Amino acid sequence: VLLGGLVAWQRTPSTEQMLGTLGGGTSEVWPARGFSLGPLARIEGDFKLAAKSLSLGAPFLVQDAGLTARVDKGALSITALQGRLFGGTFAGSGTLSPRGTGAGLQARADLKGGKLEDLSKGLAGKVLAKGPFSASFTVTGEGLSPPGLVAGLSGEGTLSLEPGVVQAMSKEPLQRVAVEAAKTKKLKDKEQIAAITRALRDGMTKGTYRYGAVAIPFDIKNGTLKLKPATLLSKGTATTINGYIELA
């Protein structure tokens, strides 16, 4: 709502299609309308906002939020955005400035002492892991509309995990299969192979997987956040992880 005045709601859908801002599958968080930063050129000053909760788009709800910003020379500079997010301490800053008929963004954010149980429940609707985590990142980008800007973001960051637990993941079934495989020369019976596969699949989702501290760096290119190869170490087990998120 606060940033809604910087979007050209009056433009027709056909204009937006011409600009290429109506991308299929784009989240409703990003309004599919072009930027309209003209109002920023006519005002100048500082403002502060305090709120019990400030939504940055579901599920990113900053509690006890404080926002300090300045409008000057047609640009909006958020000098400080602070509060509590996913059980941790959040701090961010950034600048939104004109780029032709669109906008350019520079932003950074840090989250310290967060809880994976709060993060995973907010993103996936259920607790997938438990343990402390921290995250930091910087991004830059430009575009004609919010979806276009997000789809072109570039940057880097780090996700740092303290010792924790992955829910519904167990290493014991894999270890049992490995021991049995070492004893057996070769499996020829298809039913036996199918039974082992079923037992492995069912068993791996029961129990928990404890891991040690690890730092997972990630890159953001063309709006896609991609984890660099990393390993979750447990006693007698190493689990490699990867993944990506299309931010738009």
Secondary structure, 3 states (H helix, E strand, C coil): CCCHHHECCCCCHHHHHHHCCCCCCCCCCCCCCCECCHHHHHCCEEEEEEEEEEECCCCCEEEEEEEEEEEECCEEEEEEEEEEECCEEEEEEEEEEEECCEEEEEEEEEEEEEEHHHHHHHHHCCCCEECEEEEEEEEEEEECCHHHHHHCCEEEEEEEECCEEEECCCCHHHHHHHHHHHHCCCCCCHHHHHHHHHHHHHHHCCCEEEECCEEEEEEEECCEEEECCEEEEECCEEEEECCEEECC
